[in-house]
């Protein structure tokens, strides 16, 4: 049985582990966090990605976990209402759509529960080196012993270690789009009832909505910087200081949200960026999800790309009868048009979301049956 090391236990890595196991591979997932990562924003699963969840047998559970927004309100920078809608929310689109929005940690927990049997998980460790020869890929870890695998897949996000080790330095592939974004969870001190609130003055924005039966809030903070912001993406105190400086001029509930931010144990902060690569595979190593083709949150399609990309890679490996080179080539050929359409959503309209027509076309631009 061929062995595959997957770096990263998030949406792409967990989906890939599930499908590789079903195709007769022996997956090992390594994750630098001590357990599944908590927190994160609400994620959208759209179009053909719903078909992947259906084939996994998890779609009914995913639908049961979806957010239940009744609508949203848009405020100006001082906190004055500009408009409201009970038909759509900017984070998820039309409320009557068959697409679903659910919390990131709910989705990863669901995928993990369906990708446990026959999959080895190594939490609290990370890759430090990859060396490939005719026998396989020899992987070195920060804590565990060196091991050899038939294949290695990087499903480790925007700052992929596998991409850096196998393909080259991060700046070669990361293309910042301008805005910065942060996400954290806190208690529902605003007493929102399945209602989403946005505030923006054109330079900075917040979005806040309730989760877990209105018991907590998920808060997204964002700002546009004329020059790149220098900050280690793992230095949380420095990130919070930057956010406080960039957001403090806003009105509305901004002071209360910033106060909650300082107390939040989990905060995600990074620049909105896309990963663009000529090839997602090299020898016995492949990339999937954000590590290979992050479209940025501005596209609304990062999760769907991760789900569909993982399915496509496993599907081609299953069809190739052990010929990973043929499988990798077909994976790239088959998936690239879908990736390019979805990445284009992030840049179609600089002042807002892409058109419904573009989004509809992009989310369905992949055939699950080759």
C-alpha positions as a LaTeX table, in Angstrom:
\begin{tabular}{lrrr}
\hline
Residue & $x$ (\AA) & $y$ (\AA) & $z$ (\AA) \\
\hline
Unk1 & 0.00 & 0.00 & 0.00 \\
Unk2 & 1.48 & 3.36 & $-1.02$ \\
Unk3 & 2.09 & 5.87 & 1.76 \\
Unk4 & 1.31 & 9.60 & 1.53 \\
Unk5 & 2.37 & 12.26 & 4.00 \\
Unk6 & $-0.07$ & 15.18 & 4.17 \\
Unk7 & 1.16 & 18.35 & 5.85 \\
Unk8 & $-1.78$ & 20.24 & 7.38 \\
Unk9 & $-4.98$ & 19.10 & 9.14 \\
Unk10 & $-7.40$ & 21.67 & 7.81 \\
Unk11 & $-10.04$ & 21.46 & 5.08 \\
Unk12 & $-7.76$ & 20.43 & 2.19 \\
Unk13 & $-5.67$ & 17.98 & 4.20 \\
Unk14 & $-8.62$ & 16.27 & 5.89 \\
Unk15 & $-10.58$ & 15.99 & 2.64 \\
Unk16 & $-7.53$ & 14.55 & 0.89 \\
Unk17 & $-6.94$ & 12.03 & 3.67 \\
Unk18 & $-10.51$ & 10.79 & 3.34 \\
Unk19 & $-10.31$ & 10.28 & $-0.41$ \\
Unk20 & $-6.81$ & 8.79 & $-0.44$ \\
Unk21 & $-7.88$ & 6.19 & 2.09 \\
Unk22 & $-10.87$ & 5.30 & $-0.09$ \\
Unk23 & $-8.55$ & 4.90 & $-3.07$ \\
Unk24 & $-6.35$ & 2.43 & $-1.22$ \\
Unk25 & $-3.55$ & 4.69 & 0.00 \\
Unk26 & $-2.17$ & 4.91 & 3.55 \\
Unk27 & $-2.26$ & 8.61 & 4.56 \\
Unk28 & $-0.36$ & 10.19 & 7.44 \\
Unk29 & $-1.37$ & 13.73 & 8.42 \\
Unk30 & 1.12 & 15.91 & 10.30 \\
Unk31 & $-0.14$ & 19.11 & 11.94 \\
Unk32 & 2.03 & 21.55 & 13.87 \\
Unk33 & $-0.83$ & 22.51 & 16.23 \\
Unk34 & $-1.44$ & 20.17 & 19.20 \\
Unk35 & $-4.97$ & 19.44 & 17.95 \\
Unk36 & $-7.40$ & 20.66 & 15.30 \\
Unk37 & $-7.09$ & 24.43 & 15.21 \\
Unk38 & $-10.01$ & 26.25 & 16.89 \\
Unk39 & $-11.67$ & 29.47 & 15.76 \\
Unk40 & $-11.71$ & 31.05 & 12.34 \\
Unk41 & $-14.36$ & 32.68 & 10.24 \\
Unk42 & $-17.46$ & 31.22 & 8.64 \\
Unk43 & $-16.62$ & 29.41 & 5.41 \\
Unk44 & $-18.66$ & 29.01 & 2.25 \\
Unk45 & $-19.05$ & 25.68 & 0.45 \\
Unk46 & $-20.51$ & 26.29 & $-2.99$ \\
Unk47 & $-21.41$ & 24.64 & $-6.24$ \\
Unk48 & $-19.48$ & 21.52 & $-7.16$ \\
Unk49 & $-17.79$ & 21.44 & $-3.72$ \\
Unk50 & $-21.18$ & 20.47 & $-2.29$ \\
Unk51 & $-21.07$ & 17.45 & $-4.60$ \\
Unk52 & $-17.77$ & 16.40 & $-3.03$ \\
Unk53 & $-19.25$ & 16.62 & 0.47 \\
Unk54 & $-22.23$ & 14.62 & $-0.77$ \\
Unk55 & $-19.98$ & 11.85 & $-2.11$ \\
Unk56 & $-18.16$ & 11.84 & 1.23 \\
Unk57 & $-21.48$ & 11.28 & 2.98 \\
Unk58 & $-21.20$ & 14.42 & 5.12 \\
Unk59 & $-23.43$ & 16.89 & 3.28 \\
Unk60 & $-26.54$ & 16.42 & 5.49 \\
Unk61 & $-24.41$ & 17.03 & 8.60 \\
Unk62 & $-22.76$ & 20.04 & 6.99 \\
Unk63 & $-26.16$ & 21.53 & 6.16 \\
Unk64 & $-27.28$ & 21.00 & 9.74 \\
Unk65 & $-24.24$ & 23.00 & 10.92 \\
Unk66 & $-24.79$ & 25.94 & 8.57 \\
Unk67 & $-25.13$ & 29.47 & 9.90 \\
Unk68 & $-28.66$ & 30.84 & 10.13 \\
Unk69 & $-28.35$ & 34.52 & 9.27 \\
Unk70 & $-31.63$ & 36.38 & 8.82 \\
Unk71 & $-29.96$ & 39.32 & 7.10 \\
Unk72 & $-27.42$ & 42.09 & 7.54 \\
Unk73 & $-26.95$ & 45.82 & 8.12 \\
Unk74 & $-24.30$ & 48.07 & 6.56 \\
Unk75 & $-23.02$ & 51.04 & 8.60 \\
Unk76 & $-20.83$ & 53.95 & 7.60 \\
Unk77 & $-17.56$ & 54.71 & 9.38 \\
Unk78 & $-19.32$ & 56.59 & 12.18 \\
Unk79 & $-21.81$ & 53.78 & 12.81 \\
Unk80 & $-24.82$ & 55.20 & 10.96 \\
Unk81 & $-27.01$ & 52.70 & 9.12 \\
Unk82 & $-26.74$ & 52.90 & 5.33 \\
Unk83 & $-28.90$ & 49.94 & 4.32 \\
Unk84 & $-30.16$ & 46.56 & 5.47 \\
Unk85 & $-31.17$ & 43.36 & 3.70 \\
Unk86 & $-33.10$ & 40.23 & 4.60 \\
Unk87 & $-32.22$ & 38.61 & 1.26 \\
Unk88 & $-28.41$ & 38.40 & 1.44 \\
Unk89 & $-25.33$ & 38.73 & 3.60 \\
Unk90 & $-22.01$ & 39.87 & 2.21 \\
Unk91 & $-20.16$ & 36.95 & 3.82 \\
Unk92 & $-22.30$ & 34.24 & 2.26 \\
Unk93 & $-24.37$ & 35.66 & $-0.59$ \\
Unk94 & $-28.08$ & 35.09 & $-1.09$ \\
Unk95 & $-29.78$ & 33.57 & 1.95 \\
Unk96 & $-32.04$ & 31.40 & $-0.21$ \\
Unk97 & $-29.09$ & 29.76 & $-2.00$ \\
Unk98 & $-28.40$ & 26.02 & $-1.86$ \\
Unk99 & $-24.79$ & 26.92 & $-0.99$ \\
Unk100 & $-23.92$ & 26.66 & 2.69 \\
Unk101 & $-21.93$ & 28.73 & 5.16 \\
Unk102 & $-20.57$ & 27.10 & 8.33 \\
Unk103 & $-17.90$ & 27.82 & 10.90 \\
Unk104 & $-14.39$ & 26.75 & 9.99 \\
Unk105 & $-13.92$ & 24.71 & 13.17 \\
Unk106 & $-17.27$ & 22.97 & 12.66 \\
Unk107 & $-16.27$ & 21.93 & 9.14 \\
Unk108 & $-12.82$ & 20.68 & 10.12 \\
Unk109 & $-14.23$ & 18.70 & 13.04 \\
Unk110 & $-16.82$ & 17.12 & 10.73 \\
Unk111 & $-14.18$ & 16.19 & 8.14 \\
Unk112 & $-11.87$ & 14.83 & 10.82 \\
Unk113 & $-14.57$ & 12.56 & 12.21 \\
Unk114 & $-15.07$ & 11.07 & 8.73 \\
Unk115 & $-11.34$ & 10.76 & 7.99 \\
Unk116 & $-10.03$ & 9.03 & 11.11 \\
Unk117 & $-10.21$ & 5.31 & 10.36 \\
Unk118 & $-7.19$ & 4.18 & 8.37 \\
Unk119 & $-5.45$ & 7.57 & 8.70 \\
Unk120 & $-2.48$ & 8.25 & 10.98 \\
Unk121 & $-2.45$ & 11.67 & 12.66 \\
Unk122 & 0.64 & 13.30 & 14.13 \\
Unk123 & $-0.23$ & 16.48 & 16.02 \\
Unk124 & 2.28 & 18.87 & 17.53 \\
Unk125 & 4.99 & 18.36 & 14.93 \\
Unk126 & 6.09 & 19.88 & 11.63 \\
Unk127 & 8.25 & 19.19 & 8.61 \\
Unk128 & 11.77 & 20.61 & 8.57 \\
Unk129 & 13.28 & 18.98 & 5.45 \\
Unk130 & 12.32 & 16.94 & 2.39 \\
Unk131 & 14.77 & 14.87 & 0.34 \\
Unk132 & 13.57 & 12.86 & $-2.64$ \\
Unk133 & 15.24 & 9.92 & $-4.36$ \\
Unk134 & 14.18 & 6.81 & $-6.24$ \\
Unk135 & 12.95 & 5.18 & $-3.01$ \\
Unk136 & 10.55 & 7.98 & $-2.04$ \\
Unk137 & 10.56 & 11.23 & $-0.10$ \\
Unk138 & 12.58 & 11.28 & 3.10 \\
Unk139 & 10.91 & 13.64 & 5.57 \\
Unk140 & 12.54 & 15.18 & 8.63 \\
Unk141 & 10.43 & 16.49 & 11.51 \\
Unk142 & 11.01 & 18.93 & 14.34 \\
Unk143 & 10.28 & 16.31 & 16.99 \\
Unk144 & 9.64 & 12.90 & 15.44 \\
Unk145 & 12.12 & 10.60 & 13.65 \\
Unk146 & 12.83 & 10.80 & 9.93 \\
Unk147 & 10.44 & 8.78 & 7.81 \\
Unk148 & 10.12 & 7.87 & 4.14 \\
Unk149 & 6.89 & 8.16 & 2.16 \\
Unk150 & 5.96 & 7.33 & $-1.41$ \\
Unk151 & 4.40 & 10.79 & $-1.85$ \\
Unk152 & 4.17 & 14.06 & 0.09 \\
Unk153 & 1.37 & 16.61 & $-0.23$ \\
Unk154 & 1.43 & 20.13 & 1.16 \\
Unk155 & $-2.02$ & 21.11 & 2.41 \\
Unk156 & $-0.52$ & 23.61 & 4.82 \\
Unk157 & $-2.00$ & 26.90 & 3.73 \\
Unk158 & $-0.80$ & 30.27 & 2.52 \\
Unk159 & 2.54 & 29.95 & 4.33 \\
Unk160 & 3.12 & 26.35 & 3.25 \\
Unk161 & 6.26 & 24.69 & 4.58 \\
Unk162 & 6.09 & 22.02 & 1.86 \\
Unk163 & 5.97 & 24.69 & $-0.84$ \\
Unk164 & 8.97 & 26.44 & 0.66 \\
Unk165 & 10.99 & 23.24 & 1.08 \\
Unk166 & 10.21 & 21.77 & $-2.34$ \\
Unk167 & 9.42 & 24.67 & $-4.68$ \\
Unk168 & 11.24 & 27.73 & $-3.38$ \\
Unk169 & 10.94 & 30.86 & $-1.20$ \\
Unk170 & 7.47 & 32.12 & $-0.34$ \\
Unk171 & 7.80 & 35.57 & $-2.02$ \\
Unk172 & 8.08 & 33.86 & $-5.42$ \\
Unk173 & 4.48 & 32.69 & $-5.19$ \\
Unk174 & 2.60 & 35.02 & $-2.82$ \\
Unk175 & 0.81 & 37.94 & $-4.50$ \\
Unk176 & $-0.67$ & 40.39 & $-1.95$ \\
Unk177 & $-3.94$ & 42.02 & $-2.97$ \\
Unk178 & $-3.72$ & 44.98 & $-0.56$ \\
Unk179 & $-6.15$ & 44.51 & 2.34 \\
Unk180 & $-5.27$ & 42.87 & 5.66 \\
Unk181 & $-7.75$ & 40.73 & 7.59 \\
Unk182 & $-8.08$ & 39.44 & 11.15 \\
Unk183 & $-10.61$ & 37.04 & 12.69 \\
Unk184 & $-11.34$ & 36.17 & 16.31 \\
Unk185 & $-14.15$ & 34.79 & 18.47 \\
Unk186 & $-15.67$ & 36.31 & 21.59 \\
Unk187 & $-18.88$ & 36.17 & 23.60 \\
Unk188 & $-22.00$ & 37.72 & 22.10 \\
Unk189 & $-21.89$ & 40.93 & 24.12 \\
Unk190 & $-23.70$ & 42.73 & 21.25 \\
Unk191 & $-26.69$ & 40.36 & 21.67 \\
Unk192 & $-26.99$ & 39.86 & 17.93 \\
Unk193 & $-29.73$ & 37.43 & 16.90 \\
Unk194 & $-28.67$ & 35.69 & 13.67 \\
Unk195 & $-27.91$ & 39.09 & 12.19 \\
Unk196 & $-24.72$ & 40.29 & 10.54 \\
Unk197 & $-23.37$ & 43.83 & 10.87 \\
Unk198 & $-20.77$ & 45.50 & 8.67 \\
Unk199 & $-19.10$ & 48.87 & 9.14 \\
Unk200 & $-16.74$ & 50.54 & 6.70 \\
Unk201 & $-15.28$ & 53.94 & 5.88 \\
Unk202 & $-13.37$ & 52.78 & 2.80 \\
Unk203 & $-10.05$ & 52.35 & 4.62 \\
Unk204 & $-11.07$ & 49.97 & 7.41 \\
Unk205 & $-13.94$ & 47.53 & 7.96 \\
Unk206 & $-15.44$ & 45.24 & 10.52 \\
Unk207 & $-17.93$ & 42.44 & 10.12 \\
Unk208 & $-19.53$ & 40.78 & 13.12 \\
Unk209 & $-22.08$ & 37.97 & 13.33 \\
Unk210 & $-23.29$ & 35.53 & 16.01 \\
Unk211 & $-22.53$ & 31.81 & 16.10 \\
Unk212 & $-23.32$ & 28.75 & 18.21 \\
Unk213 & $-27.00$ & 29.61 & 18.71 \\
Unk214 & $-26.15$ & 33.28 & 19.26 \\
Unk215 & $-23.88$ & 32.53 & 22.23 \\
Unk216 & $-20.67$ & 33.87 & 20.65 \\
Unk217 & $-19.51$ & 36.33 & 18.02 \\
Unk218 & $-17.13$ & 35.85 & 15.13 \\
Unk219 & $-15.45$ & 39.17 & 14.39 \\
Unk220 & $-13.61$ & 40.07 & 11.20 \\
Unk221 & $-11.45$ & 43.20 & 11.15 \\
Unk222 & $-9.87$ & 44.53 & 7.98 \\
Unk223 & $-7.94$ & 47.51 & 6.68 \\
Unk224 & $-6.18$ & 48.71 & 3.54 \\
Unk225 & $-2.57$ & 49.84 & 3.87 \\
Unk226 & $-0.79$ & 51.98 & 1.23 \\
Unk227 & 2.47 & 50.17 & 2.04 \\
Unk228 & 3.08 & 46.57 & 3.13 \\
Unk229 & 2.74 & 46.04 & 6.89 \\
Unk230 & 5.80 & 44.42 & 8.41 \\
Unk231 & 4.71 & 41.86 & 10.97 \\
Unk232 & 5.49 & 38.22 & 11.70 \\
Unk233 & 2.28 & 36.33 & 10.98 \\
Unk234 & 2.79 & 34.36 & 14.23 \\
Unk235 & 3.41 & 37.43 & 16.47 \\
Unk236 & $-0.11$ & 37.83 & 17.86 \\
Unk237 & 0.55 & 40.75 & 20.27 \\
Unk238 & 2.14 & 42.78 & 17.46 \\
Unk239 & $-0.79$ & 41.97 & 15.18 \\
Unk240 & $-3.29$ & 43.18 & 17.79 \\
Unk241 & $-1.34$ & 46.43 & 18.19 \\
Unk242 & $-1.44$ & 47.00 & 14.42 \\
Unk243 & $-5.18$ & 46.35 & 14.31 \\
Unk244 & $-5.86$ & 48.70 & 17.22 \\
Unk245 & $-3.90$ & 51.46 & 15.50 \\
Unk246 & $-5.55$ & 50.98 & 12.10 \\
Unk247 & $-9.13$ & 50.53 & 13.39 \\
Unk248 & $-9.41$ & 52.94 & 16.33 \\
Unk249 & $-10.76$ & 55.86 & 14.24 \\
Unk250 & $-13.94$ & 53.95 & 13.39 \\
Unk251 & $-17.22$ & 54.48 & 15.20 \\
Unk252 & $-20.05$ & 52.08 & 15.93 \\
Unk253 & $-19.04$ & 49.14 & 18.12 \\
Unk254 & $-15.36$ & 49.43 & 17.20 \\
Unk255 & $-14.11$ & 50.32 & 20.73 \\
Unk256 & $-15.90$ & 47.34 & 22.24 \\
Unk257 & $-14.68$ & 45.01 & 19.51 \\
Unk258 & $-11.09$ & 46.14 & 19.92 \\
Unk259 & $-11.33$ & 45.62 & 23.67 \\
Unk260 & $-12.60$ & 42.07 & 23.04 \\
Unk261 & $-9.79$ & 41.52 & 20.54 \\
Unk262 & $-7.13$ & 42.13 & 23.20 \\
Unk263 & $-8.66$ & 39.38 & 25.35 \\
Unk264 & $-9.22$ & 36.89 & 22.49 \\
Unk265 & $-7.02$ & 33.78 & 22.87 \\
Unk266 & $-7.13$ & 32.90 & 19.17 \\
Unk267 & $-6.58$ & 35.49 & 16.44 \\
Unk268 & $-5.87$ & 34.97 & 12.75 \\
Unk269 & $-4.16$ & 37.87 & 10.99 \\
Unk270 & $-2.65$ & 38.08 & 7.52 \\
Unk271 & $-2.61$ & 39.98 & 4.26 \\
Unk272 & $-5.20$ & 39.14 & 1.63 \\
Unk273 & $-3.12$ & 37.31 & $-0.97$ \\
Unk274 & $-3.23$ & 34.77 & $-3.75$ \\
Unk275 & $-0.82$ & 31.94 & $-4.48$ \\
Unk276 & 0.03 & 31.70 & $-8.18$ \\
Unk277 & 2.25 & 28.92 & $-9.45$ \\
Unk278 & 3.09 & 27.48 & $-12.87$ \\
Unk279 & 3.12 & 23.97 & $-11.38$ \\
Unk280 & 1.64 & 22.49 & $-8.23$ \\
Unk281 & 3.62 & 19.26 & $-8.41$ \\
Unk282 & 7.31 & 18.36 & $-8.50$ \\
Unk283 & 8.62 & 14.80 & $-8.53$ \\
Unk284 & 6.81 & 12.96 & $-5.76$ \\
Unk285 & 5.56 & 16.14 & $-4.07$ \\
Unk286 & 2.28 & 17.97 & $-4.69$ \\
Unk287 & 0.40 & 20.95 & $-3.27$ \\
Unk288 & $-3.33$ & 21.31 & $-2.70$ \\
Unk289 & $-5.69$ & 24.02 & $-1.42$ \\
Unk290 & $-4.32$ & 27.38 & $-0.27$ \\
Unk291 & $-0.74$ & 26.07 & $-0.43$ \\
Unk292 & $-1.09$ & 25.73 & $-4.21$ \\
Unk293 & $-3.76$ & 28.17 & $-5.35$ \\
Unk294 & $-5.09$ & 30.31 & $-2.50$ \\
Unk295 & $-7.68$ & 32.64 & $-4.10$ \\
Unk296 & $-7.86$ & 34.90 & $-0.97$ \\
Unk297 & $-10.97$ & 35.41 & 1.17 \\
Unk298 & $-12.01$ & 38.13 & $-1.29$ \\
Unk299 & $-13.05$ & 35.38 & $-3.72$ \\
Unk300 & $-15.29$ & 33.56 & $-1.25$ \\
Unk301 & $-14.06$ & 30.32 & $-2.82$ \\
Unk302 & $-11.03$ & 29.26 & $-0.81$ \\
Unk303 & $-12.86$ & 26.44 & 0.96 \\
Unk304 & $-14.48$ & 25.15 & $-2.21$ \\
Unk305 & $-11.12$ & 25.16 & $-4.00$ \\
Unk306 & $-9.61$ & 23.18 & $-1.12$ \\
Unk307 & $-12.41$ & 20.60 & $-1.15$ \\
Unk308 & $-12.51$ & 20.18 & $-4.93$ \\
Unk309 & $-8.73$ & 20.26 & $-5.31$ \\
Unk310 & $-8.26$ & 17.52 & $-2.72$ \\
Unk311 & $-10.92$ & 15.41 & $-4.41$ \\
Unk312 & $-9.34$ & 15.89 & $-7.84$ \\
Unk313 & $-5.84$ & 14.97 & $-6.65$ \\
Unk314 & $-7.01$ & 11.81 & $-4.87$ \\
Unk315 & $-9.24$ & 10.88 & $-7.80$ \\
Unk316 & $-6.35$ & 11.06 & $-10.26$ \\
Unk317 & $-4.07$ & 9.09 & $-7.94$ \\
Unk318 & $-6.77$ & 6.45 & $-7.68$ \\
Unk319 & $-7.09$ & 6.23 & $-11.47$ \\
Unk320 & $-3.37$ & 6.15 & $-12.21$ \\
Unk321 & $-2.61$ & 2.64 & $-10.87$ \\
Unk322 & 0.48 & 3.82 & $-8.98$ \\
Unk323 & 1.81 & 6.18 & $-11.67$ \\
Unk324 & 2.00 & 9.35 & $-9.61$ \\
Unk325 & 3.60 & 11.36 & $-12.45$ \\
Unk326 & 0.61 & 10.70 & $-14.70$ \\
Unk327 & $-1.78$ & 11.45 & $-11.85$ \\
Unk328 & $-0.07$ & 14.72 & $-11.01$ \\
Unk329 & $-0.09$ & 15.86 & $-14.64$ \\
Unk330 & $-3.79$ & 15.09 & $-14.99$ \\
Unk331 & $-4.56$ & 16.81 & $-11.65$ \\
Unk332 & $-2.97$ & 20.04 & $-12.88$ \\
Unk333 & $-4.60$ & 19.87 & $-16.31$ \\
Unk334 & $-8.03$ & 19.09 & $-14.94$ \\
Unk335 & $-8.11$ & 21.59 & $-12.07$ \\
Unk336 & $-6.36$ & 24.68 & $-13.45$ \\
Unk337 & $-9.34$ & 26.16 & $-15.38$ \\
Unk338 & $-11.47$ & 25.90 & $-12.24$ \\
Unk339 & $-8.76$ & 27.55 & $-10.15$ \\
Unk340 & $-8.26$ & 30.42 & $-12.59$ \\
Unk341 & $-11.98$ & 31.25 & $-12.76$ \\
Unk342 & $-12.27$ & 31.27 & $-8.98$ \\
Unk343 & $-9.13$ & 33.32 & $-8.39$ \\
Unk344 & $-10.48$ & 35.91 & $-10.83$ \\
Unk345 & $-13.47$ & 36.51 & $-8.53$ \\
Unk346 & $-11.18$ & 38.28 & $-6.05$ \\
Unk347 & $-10.09$ & 40.95 & $-8.51$ \\
Unk348 & $-13.16$ & 41.38 & $-10.73$ \\
Unk349 & $-14.63$ & 44.21 & $-8.65$ \\
Unk350 & $-12.16$ & 46.20 & $-6.49$ \\
Unk351 & $-15.01$ & 47.81 & $-4.55$ \\
Unk352 & $-17.06$ & 44.75 & $-3.71$ \\
Unk353 & $-17.92$ & 41.15 & $-4.54$ \\
Unk354 & $-17.82$ & 39.73 & $-8.05$ \\
Unk355 & $-21.03$ & 39.59 & $-10.07$ \\
Unk356 & $-23.51$ & 36.80 & $-9.38$ \\
Unk357 & $-23.00$ & 35.59 & $-12.94$ \\
Unk358 & $-19.24$ & 35.23 & $-12.50$ \\
Unk359 & $-19.61$ & 33.54 & $-9.12$ \\
Unk360 & $-22.19$ & 31.10 & $-10.46$ \\
Unk361 & $-19.99$ & 30.17 & $-13.41$ \\
Unk362 & $-16.85$ & 29.77 & $-11.32$ \\
Unk363 & $-18.30$ & 27.64 & $-8.53$ \\
Unk364 & $-19.57$ & 25.02 & $-10.98$ \\
Unk365 & $-16.63$ & 24.97 & $-13.42$ \\
Unk366 & $-15.41$ & 21.48 & $-12.58$ \\
Unk367 & $-16.68$ & 18.00 & $-13.44$ \\
Unk368 & $-16.39$ & 15.50 & $-10.59$ \\
Unk369 & $-16.39$ & 12.62 & $-13.04$ \\
Unk370 & $-13.38$ & 12.85 & $-15.31$ \\
\hline
\end{tabular}
